[in-house]
Amino acid sequence: MADDRPAREPARRPGGRTARVRRGILEAAAELIARDGIGGLRYDQVAELAGVNKTSVYRNWPDRTTLIADALATFGTDAAPVYDSGDVDADLVGFLEALAAATASPQGRALLNVVTSARENPELRAVVDEVFDRRLATLRDRLQTAVERGELPATDLSLLGAMLAGPVQLFVSRGARTFTRADARKVSAIVLAGLRTTAACDGAPVVGRRAT
């Protein structure tokens, strides 16, 4: 008796070789962008660094701008997570330390290298903005929680996030030395002290600071 049931499709492994190849190409592209900038990105060098044939790069990314955009887009929220320990001062120190490490990585340096070039390329500008927005979105969520708990006074959270992250990105881009946890404590303490002092001058309730 014939079996009329449809043939079962073979099980597929999650990810698999194709996913690994694509990930390797994107990582190689990010490393080369960090080293040479987008102007020096060559498909043959990407292929060599990723350990694949050049046709694999062309097949997946026939458009060079898309390759650059995808290499950067894979680098976002997970690079600098924000935890909630119940102590916003300590959590921000941890975030800034992680952000510095992420910015100093090949993907982070690639992102910094593209920022200037992206001003004249709307597609790249959109990718750069998306990466920064995704990274700061989790920070804004943590800051909002701190405001709701009374750890911080109400303020423009986007501006506060930029004030915290900006010095880290500037410090790392200069490359004079490694951004340390002590640096993270100073940046966080100065920014939050300024926020709390300004709020007190404006008549807002004074909120306390916890030790980090």
N, C-alpha and C positions, 0 to 999 in steps of 0.2 A: 504494500500500500504506500502510495507516494505521500511524502510529507509536504503539505501545502504551506507550512509555516515559512515565513521569510528567513532567509539565511542570516545568521547572526554576524554582525560586523566584528572584525577582530578588535580586541581591546587595544586602546591607544595609550601609550605611556604619557603621563603629564609632561609637557615640555618637549622632551625628546631632542634629537640631534639638531633639528632645524632651529629650535629655540636657543640652544646653546651656541650655534653658529651666529645667529643674529645678535645675541648678547655679546659675544666675543668681538664682533665687528663694531658694535656701538661703543664698547669699552675702548677698543683700539682707536677709533675715531676721536673720542673724547681726549685720550692721552695725547694724540698728535695735535689736536687743536690747542691743548694746553701748552704744548712745546713750541709749535710753529705758528699758531693763529689760524684762522679759517682760510687765509690767502695761501697758506702753504700746504693745505690738505690735499693729498694725492691718493687716488684709489689703490695704486700699486703698493704704497707704503701701508695703508690700512690693511690690505690683504696680507702683507708680509707679517705685520705685527700680530694680526688675529690668527695667523696660521691657516689661512684659507686661500683658495684660488681667487684671482681678481674678478672672475666672472660671477662669483658668489656675491661680491659686493655690488656689482652692476645690476645683477638680477634682482636683488632686494631693494636697492636704492639707485635707480637709473638717474634720479635727479640729485645733484650734489647738495643743494639747499635742504632737501628733505633728510638726507643723511645727517647733516649737521643738526637740524632741528630735532630729529629723533634721538641723537646722541645726548643732547642736552635735556630733552624732555624726560628721559629715564631717571634724571637726577633731581629729586624734589623733596617731598615731605619726609621720606624715610631717612634722608641724609642727616637731619638734625632733629630728632624727636624731642618733644616737650612732655615731661612727666608731671604728674600731680601728686606730690607727697603731702600736700596740705600746707607747705611752706613755700610761698611764691618766691621769696628771695633766694632760697636754695635751688629751687627749680630753674630759675632764670640763669643762675651761675652754671648749672649743668647744661642748659641749652646753649649758652654762649660758648662754652668749651667745645661742645659737639659741633656747633656751627663753624668754629675756627678750624677744627679738624676736617670737616667736610669741604670747606672753602679751599683748604690747602691741598686737597686731593686732586688727581688729574681732572676729574669731572668738574670740580669746583673752579679750578684755574681755567679750564676751557670756557666755563660760563663767564668768568670775568673777562677773558680775552675777546669774547664775542660781543660784550655789551657795547663797546664803541662802534664796531662794525654794524651792529644790528640797528643803529639809528637810521641807516639808509636803506634797510631791508625790512619792510613791514612784516614779512613772514617770520623772520628771525626775531624781530622785536616782540612779536606776539608770544613766541616760545619762551624768550627770556623773561617776559613779564609773567607768564604762567608759572614758570619754575619758581620765581621769587614769591609770587602770590601763594602758591601751594605751601611753600616753606613757612611763610609768615602766618598763614591761616591758622595753623595749630598753635602758634604763639599767641595770636589774638584770642583764640578760644580760652587758653589758659589765663590770659590777662583778664578776660571777661569774668571768668570764674572767681578770680581774686577780687575783682570789684564787687561782685555779688556777695562774697563772704566778708567784705569790709577790710580786706588786707590792703587794698589800694583805693585811692579816691577815683571817682568817675573822671574819665578823660578821653581824649581821642586815641583809641587803641591802635589805629593804623600808624599814627604819628609816634606813639610810644614804642611800637614794635620796630619802626625804622630807626629810632634813636638808640635802641638797644643793639640792633644788628649792624647798623652802619659802621660804627667804630671797628667792629670785628673784621668786616670785609675790607675796610681801608687798611687796617693793620696787616692783614694777611697779604693783600695785594702788593704792599711795599716789600715784604719778604725779608725784613731786617733780622728778625728772630722769631722763634716759636711763640705763639699766643698761649699763655699759661693759664692755669686755673686762678692764680692770683690776679692776673689781668682781668679775667672774667668777673671776679669778685669786685674789683675796682669799678669796672664799667657799670655793672648792675647797681652797685651801691650809689655811685654818683648820679645815675639817671633816676633811680627811685627816690633818692634823697631830694633831688630837684623837684620831682613830681609832688612829693608830699609837702615840701616847703611851699611850693607855689599854691597848692590846694589850701594850705593853712592860711596863707596870705589872702586868699580869695574868700575866706570864711567857711571853707568846707571842714567837716569833722577831721580831726587828726587821727590817722591810723598808725598802729604800731609797726615796728620792724622786728622781724625775727632774725636770730643769729644764723649765719650760714656756715 
